[in-house]
Amino acid sequence: MWGKFRHKKTAAVTGHEPDKSLMTALFVLLAFGLVMLFSASSIVSYARFGNTYHYFLGQVISLSIALVVFFVVIRIDYHLWKKFASFFLLFSIVLLLLVFVPGLRSEYGTARSWINVFGRSFQPSELVKISFLIYLATWLEAKKGELGSLTRGVIPFVVILGVISVLMLMQPDLGTLFIIAFTALVVFFAGGGKMTHIIIAMFLAVLAFFLFVSLSSSYRSDRFKCLEDPSYSAQDKCYQINQSLIAVGSGGFFGRGIGHSRQKFMYLPEVWGDSIFPIIAEETGFFFSSLLILLYLFIFYRGLLIARAAPDIYGSSLATGIVVWLSIQSFLNIGGMINLIPMTGVPLPFVSAGGSAALSSLLAMGILLNISKHTKRLHG
């Protein structure tokens, strides 16, 4: 798309600061996220660990580490990552294989998406989001003009994505798989792929997804039933979505006030993670929840401006992928919590607790802001 008409530019423009609007919005979101995480997790933290700060302090530590990486990455020319593209592909595959190693893997519910590292759980697929994206952006630039070819463009792309997808299905982690696959398809199209090939690929992917759901564990099909009718098994299969809707609905227009949620009193599961948005809606109401969504949209808008102004296909593809990844993940989380789509179990970027997610998302934002340093001054 952008790669077809925009990359006749001269060398990258450097020497200016990263996009200040994007950075300011990011830090506002991080600060708001910490406030809401403390409020949402205080009750369950006290019930489980005897203090109200457990999840909050854990996230402060995770964000501190991630922010160090973030500020380092901002200073590294994004072209450097291209030199290690093949390593990043191998790294992605190895990471996804680690969850099957006895002694390393850590199961949570029905998923085997975590490994134990020095006594702490880590989700390898979070880093795969950025490592695979770096490889894909490098590959797309190398295949410039050949993406419309079945043998040199489409089939190699499908094979590469297929390997990652199979490993994700084996865990299984359908939410993260959807994010990676959807992002890859959008980046492939933005880099010059044909729309007809994308439509065919998406049709086959949707067909395979529904086939997988129908043949796998019943809890996945239950999520679709809950989407259609939340009253179906309201105290069992659809318990979480019902409690989420109660939280969102009881917030009204301006909310109960920060710290005054009722659903966080052990009614709504995972209030520190996947279910933090309903607590935000309950305590701050429709008005401020809408402002939160607008803040996400502003971040994505600035990211798209950077992608459009990037000086090469590689930078444009990488920036596009980062924006699509974080935007689709935000949509999956919030959409699932308000029963707009089936619940997927993915965290809300920059707000939900989780060291793996914080590291991967801030690493990606650091790369995006570095790309912004190589563009012409952004307008809009």
N, C-alpha and C positions, 0 to 999 in steps of 0.2 A: 504494500500500500504506500506508506511514506517512502520506502526504499526505492520505488519505481520512478519517483520524480524529484527527489530531494537531495540525493547524495552526489551531486556534481560539484559540491562545495569544495573550497580549498581546504588547506590544513586547519586543524582544530584551533579555535580561538581560546587562548588561555590568558591567565593573568588577572582574573577577577574573582571575587568571592563566590562561594556557593549560594544558591538561591535562598535568600534570607526569609522570604515569605514561607517557603516550604519548611525551613528549619524551625521557624517560630511556631507554625501550626503543629509541627511534630512534637515540640516540647510542651506546648499547651495540652496536647492530647496525652502525653506521658504523665504530666502532673495531675490532670483530671483523673486519669486511670488509677494512679496511686491512691488518691483520695477515696475513690469509689471502691477500690479493692479492699482498703482497710475497713470501710463501712460494711461492705457485703460479707467479708470473711470473718469479722470479729467474733460472732456468736459461735460458729462451727469451730473456729480456731480455739476458743476457750473450752468448748466441750471436748475437743480431742486432745489438746496439748496443755490445758491449764492456763493459757494466757491468750490475750486478744490480738497479739501481734505476729503470730507464727507465720501465716501466709504473707502478711505485709512485709515483714523483715526478709523473708525468703525472696520476695520479688525485688526489694530494694537491693539486695546483694546481686541478684541476677541482672538487674538493670545497670548496676554499677559496672559489672564486668562487660556487659554488652555495650555500654556507652564508651568504655575505653576502646573497644574494637571499633565502634562507630567513628570516633574521632581520628583513630589511626587510619582507617580506610578512606575517610574523606581526603586525606593527604596523599593517598597513593593513586597515581594515574591509572584510570580504569583499563587502559590498554595493556597493563602488566598482566592482568588476569587472563588475557587471551593467550599468552604464551604457555599457560598450563591447562589449556582446554581439555586435552586428552586425559590428563591426570584427573581433572574434575569429573569426567565421565566415569572413569574407573573408580574414583572416590565415591561417587553416587551409588554405584553398584555394590561396592564393598560395604558401605554404610547400611544398605538395605539387607544385606546378607547377615550382618552382625546380629540382628534380632533373632536369628535361628540358631545361634551358638549357645549350647547349654552352659549355664553359669554366668552368661552375660545378659541373656534376654530377661525381660521383666514383663510379665503379662498383667494386663489391666482389663478386667471383664473378659470379653471374648477376643480382644485384640492382643497381638504380640508386637507392638510398635515401639517398645522401649527397651533400652539396655541399662544395666547398672554400671556406673562409672564412679569408683571411689565412694560407694555407698549412696550415690545420688542417681536418680533416674534421668535418662536422657533419651530424647526421641530423634533418632537419626534422620527420619524423613523430613524434619524441619530444615536441616542443612542441605538435603537433597534439592529442595526447592530452589536454592540459589546456585548450588554447584552445577546442577543439570542445566540451569538457565544460562550460566556462563558458557558451558559447552555448546548449547544450542545456538546462542548468539554468534559464537565464533564460527560454527558450522554453516550457518545461514550466510554469513559474509563470504565464506569460501565458496559457497555454491551459488553466488550471485549469477543470475541469468539462467540457472539450470533447475530452479525449483519447479518449473512447469513440466519437467521431464519425469516420466514415471520411473525410469531405471536409475537416473542420477539424482533425482530430487525426492519424489514422493515415497518410493519404496524404502530407501535408506532412512528417511525420517520416521516412517511407520515402524520399521524394525527397531530403531533406537528407542522410540517412545514405547514400543511394545515390551521391550526388555524391562524397562522401569515399571511399566504397568503391571506386568505379571508378578514382579517381586512385591509390589504394593498390594495386589490382590491376595497374595499368600499370607499377608500379615493378619487379617485384612484391615486396610485403612482406606475405605472408599472416599471419605471426605477429602483427605490429602491427595488421593489419586485424582479425584475430579479437579482439584485446584491445579495440579501439575499438568494434567492432560489438556484442560481447557486453556491454560496459559500457553502451553506449547503450540496448540492449534492457532491461537490468535497471533502469536509471534511469527509462526510460519507464514500466515497470510500477510501480516504487516511487512515481512521481509521480502515478499514478492510471490508467494504461492498463489495458485489459482483458486478462486472461490468454489468452483465445481468440485475440486479435490477436497476442499475443506468440508463442504456439505456432505459428500460421500463418507468421509472419515467420521464426521460427527454422527451421521445416521448409523453407521456400523458400531460406533462406540456406544450409542444409546441402546441399540439392539443388544449388544453384548452385556451392557449393564443390567438391563431388565431380565435377561436370561440368567445372569449370575444371581440376581436377587431372588428370582423364582426358584432356583435350585439350591440356594444356600440357606443359612439359618433363618428361622421364622421371624426373628426380631426385626430384620430389615424390612420384610413385607409388612410387619406391624406398624412401622413408621409411616408407611403410605396410608394404611388404614386410619391411623391417628390424624394424618393430614386431612383426610376426607371427613372424618367424624371424630373429634376429640373426646366425645362422650363414650366412644367404644373403649371398654376396659379402662375407665377413668382412674381407677385405683391401682392399676397394675401397668399394663403396656403403655398407656397414655398418661401416666401420672405426671411425668416431668413437664410435658407440654401444657397440661391443665394447670399446674401450679405456676408455670411461666405466664400463662394468659391471665391468671388471677392477679399476679404481681403487676403486669403491664396495665391491666384494666383498673386496678385500685389506685394507681398513681394519679389518675385524673389529668388535669391540664398542667398544674404546677407541682404535683407530687406531695408526698407525705412529709418531706424534709429529709435532708441527709442524716442518716443514722436511725431513721424511724421506719425502716422496712419491717414488715411482719413476716414476709415469706422467707427471709433469711434465718428465721428461727427454726431451722431444720425441716422446713416444709419443702423448699425447692432444692434439689440436689445440685452439686457442683457450682455453688454460688461464687466461688473464687475463680472458676474457670469458664467453662462453656456457657454457664447460665448467668453471667454477671450482668448482661444487658437488661434482663427483666428487673433486677434490683435497681439498676440505674433509672429505669422507667418508673418504678414504684416510688423511688425517693425524690426524683427530680421532675417527674411528670412528662407529659407529651411535649411541652414547649422546649425544655432543655434537652430531652432526648433527641428532638428534631435538630437542635443546634449541634449536638454531637455528630449526627449523621451528616449535617452540612459541613462540619469540620473534616470528616473523612472525605467528602466529595471535593472539598477545596484541595486537600493533599493530593488526591488523584488527578485533579485538574492541573495542578502545577507539575505533577509528574508527566502528564501527557504533553505539556508544553516543552518540557525538557527532552522528551523522546522525539518530538517533532523537530526540535532545534539541534539535536545531536549531529556532530559533524561527519559521522560515518554510519554504515549499516549496522556494524557491531554495536555501537553505542545506542543507536535508535532501538535495535532489537532488545538489548539488555534493559534499557529504561522502560520500554513497553511491557516487557515481561514482568518486571518488578511491580509496575502499576497494576497490571491485570491481576497478578497473583494476590496482592493485598486487597484489591477492590472486590474480587470474587470471594475471597475468604471472609471479608467483612459482611458481604451479602449473605453468604451461607450461614454465618453465625446469627446475625440479626433476623434474617428471614426464617430460620428454623425456630427461633425463640418466639416469634409472633405467629407461627403456624402458616407462613406464606409458602414455605417449602418443607420437605421432610427434614427432621433434625439430623445433623451430620456429625456433631461432636467436635467441630473445629473451634479453636479459641478465637476470641475477638482481638485482632491485632492491636498491640500497644496497650491493652487494657487488662485482658485476662492474665492470671498468674501463670508462669511457666518459663523456666530458664531457657529451654531449647527454642521456644517461639520468640522470646525476647532477643536472643542472640541472632537468629536467622533474619528476623525482620529489621533489626537495627543495622546489621551487616548490609542488607540489601539497600536500606535507606542511605547508608554511607556511600555506597557505590553510586546510587542515583544522584546524590548531591555532588559527588566528584564529577560525574558526567556534566552536571549543570555548570561546572567551572570551565568546561571546554566548549561551551556553546557561545553564540552571540548573546548579548543581553536579552533576557526574556521580557516580553511585553504581554500584558493581559492579566 
